[in-house]
Amino acid sequence: MSISNIKILKKILDFKATIIKTGIFVSLAAYWGVILVGTFITFN
C-alpha cells in the first residue's frame, strides 16, 4: 500500500470512531432524558 492509501484508511477509521462515540453519547442522553421526563410527569 502506498502512503496515501494508509492516510485515507486512517482518516476513515478515525471518522468511524467519532461517529460511534457520538452515537453512544446521543443514545445515553436520550435514555436519561426519557427517565427524567418520566419522573417529572409522574410527580406532577
C-alpha positions as CSV (number, residue, x, y, z in Angstrom):
1,M,0.0,0.0,0.0
2,S,1.2,3.5,-0.7
3,I,1.3,6.2,2.0
4,S,-1.7,8.0,0.6
5,N,-3.9,4.8,0.9
6,I,-2.8,4.4,4.5
7,K,-3.6,8.1,5.3
8,I,-7.1,7.7,3.7
9,L,-7.7,4.5,5.6
10,K,-6.7,6.1,8.9
11,K,-9.0,9.0,8.3
12,I,-11.9,6.7,7.6
13,L,-11.2,4.8,10.8
14,D,-11.0,8.0,12.9
15,F,-14.2,9.2,11.3
16,K,-15.9,5.9,12.2
17,A,-14.7,6.1,15.8
18,T,-16.0,9.6,16.1
19,I,-19.4,8.6,14.7
20,I,-19.6,5.7,17.2
21,K,-18.7,7.9,20.2
22,T,-21.3,10.5,19.1
23,G,-23.9,7.8,18.7
24,I,-23.2,6.4,22.2
25,F,-23.4,9.9,23.7
26,V,-26.7,10.7,22.0
27,S,-28.2,7.4,22.9
28,L,-27.2,7.9,26.6
29,A,-28.6,11.5,26.6
30,A,-31.9,10.3,25.1
31,Y,-32.1,7.5,27.7
32,W,-31.6,9.8,30.6
33,G,-33.9,12.4,29.1
34,V,-36.7,9.8,28.9
35,I,-36.0,8.8,32.6
36,L,-36.1,12.5,33.7
37,V,-39.2,13.4,31.7
38,G,-41.0,10.4,33.0
39,T,-40.0,11.2,36.6
40,F,-41.2,14.8,36.3
41,I,-44.5,13.7,34.7
42,T,-45.1,11.2,37.4
43,F,-44.5,13.8,40.2
44,N,-46.8,16.3,38.5
